[in-house]
Amino acid sequence: MNRVLSNKKALALFTLPAILLFTVFAVVPIIWSLFYSFFSGMPGVNFEFCGLENFINLFTDSELHASLMLNVKYVAVVVIGQVFIGFALAMLINYAVKRGKNFVRVCMFIPVVLPSVAVGQLFQKIYAIAPQYGLLNALLDIVGLKFLITAWIGDVSTAVGALCAMDIWKGVGLYCLIFYSAIIDLPGDVVESAKIDGASSFRIIRSIQMPLLKPIFRMAFIFSITGCIKVYDSAVSLTKGGPGTTTYMPTMYMFDEAFTYGNFGYGSAIALIILVECVLLTSIVGMIFKERG
């Protein structure tokens, strides 16, 4: 291994393609967005330099502020749901499932690989109330909870929760597999010693396994946060930002400004705000999970 790592040509050969792809698809678009943010209009059509006007407008745009607050709430709910439910399911598979673990893991991962548009259409049918009850309202009717029947994605008070539930369901399988893969790689002698000393399963999870899984929690939170901040396709396919602007995410606002209204400069400025939000939240996660000497 040391011989391979000391070969700079080999390292360059393996890392150069990844660096090129990252530069082309990540760094260049960011620089491009920064350049566009100093202009108004659409390239080729009334594209004029406006200085800091787009950034000044960000501070007075109430619609942007509302979408950012919505996004923060959405991130908090979905990230906590995906990570902790994924962790709980991984522990359940590890301790409770004795046979067919591979089959269970495959079933858990199926929602992750489904297209977001297909999942959105599926949950539209699940949440439906007209022309006939969807699966959720039908179950509520069967068990005698008719007072809970509502238009889940058409009601202002439930639309965000319905979107969060869908995205938690879609993404939780990924974090379940991440945690399960980490759990089975934990040193077995530590767990066995705790069992010999009389520690319960809950005590082993809380005092031994969770501390050892701290780097995995950090990675899972960062993955989930970055995915939730840039949410677009699932919100569009399920609610289209409605009812009204109840589920109108910053990415949707950015898209509309740039491609619907032709204001590429302001759309680019919003994109930079989304980037700053992503960097800020992931930095906070890094600080919380920072390894202490």
Order of alpha helices (4+ residues) and beta strands (2+ residues): alpha-alpha-alpha-beta-beta-alpha-alpha-alpha-alpha-alpha-alpha-alpha-alpha-alpha-alpha-alpha-alpha
